[in-house]
């Protein structure tokens, strides 16, 4: 994959403007912050974010990929203010799981998620060799 950041746009912080990739595509369904028993791990946003990202990476690994295989993340949150307030801690958890790999990302605030108690849902597109 090749990171594409146009000089005509402001420098991205924590994401890439675009990813140019070739290979097999893996589309990962939205993952919430629940464990293998389908129980939300915590009512804390950061804990849910961390678990949701771990769940995404689990699917990618099962297909033979890694964090660096992820070309795009879409993050749905029920409260943008809660996300922004925890941004530093979220960034720390992100870097533990993703390193310095920053795919194309979109954050969307939504009214609610399907799973009761879920505050964040993450879906991904990965490119596998």
Secondary structure as UniProt FT lines:
FT   STRAND          2..4
FT   TURN            7..8
FT   STRAND          18..20
FT   STRAND          24..32
FT   TURN            36..37
FT   HELIX           45..62
FT   TURN            63..64
FT   HELIX           67..69
FT   STRAND          70..77
FT   HELIX           80..85
FT   HELIX           87..98
FT   TURN            99..100
FT   STRAND          104..109
FT   TURN            116..117
FT   STRAND          120..128
//
